[in-house]
Amino acid sequence: MYDLIKIGFLTISILDIIDIILVSLILYKLFNIIRGTIASQIFLGLIIILVLSFIAQAADFKALGWLLKLISDIWVIAFIILFQPEIRRLLVLLGRNPFFGIFVKNEGKTISDILVEAAFEMAQNQHGALMVLTRTTGMKGVVETGELINARVSKSLIRSIFFPRSPLHDGAVIIKGNIIEAAGCTLPLTTTLSLDGMSLGMRHRAGIGITEQADAVTLIVSEETGSISVAENGKLLRGLSRDNLKKILDGALYPNKEKGIKGIFEQLTKQK
């Protein structure tokens, strides 16, 4: 059905082409995962055996086909045993894929949970911190002023960066999605020197300044008082509780989950 090519005994249809493309993509992804390991050489050997088996079957080589059939009968079991770490890694990558996340309920911590925990732990120890959560606009210019990190967001990594003896603790961390792009970055300062009768330090001025120039939300932990603030669109909210901080970060990172950070800001501003 829907035959495209006929060469002697070989007939290729549209479904065959789709099948070949899908298998090729799967093999390509598998090879990328195990590239640079000993398993990659074994993987190439298995591919060669499969190709030879296909050729032997197509050309009706009985002896070669019989020999390769003996190998192919046990290759599935051998594949599972030899590639157990790589298969586990592949399954983990699939589980993290947003497409499959639609069908699987994720009980793990979200990025906002990690940031809230890190912020309040740093606040208890009065370790200052400045984290920029980028949204629609990129910050390549700002990222280039610091040290490239390109690592997944984690509480321990954030705590390490903003530890007072760390060479990067005075700069800002740039976070895009679930990745820390850079640390020790320099941000533009707002011209506002005080807010509600309280003077602004350099960390707060930088946190506000970047939101005046880019579509971003900044999370600020005061080194002097341990208070936690969030800046967005040139506005600053101070003294946030865990629940309010979680709502704001959810609104910034997951706009479909909450009613939006602008609405949360307005609501909290009225309460204050």
Secondary structure by P-SEA (a helix, b strand, c coil): cccccccccccccaaaaaaaaaaaaaaaaaaaaacccaaaaaaaaaaaaaaaaaaaaaacaaaaaaaaaaaaaaaaaaaaaaaaaaaaaaaaaaaaccccccccccccccaaaaaaaaaaaaaaacccbbbbbbcccccaaaaaabbbbbccccaaaaaaaaccccccccbbbbbccccccccbbbbbbbcccccccccccaaaaaaaaaaacccbbbbbbbccccbbbbbccccccccccaaaaaaaaaaaccccccccaaaaaaaaaaac
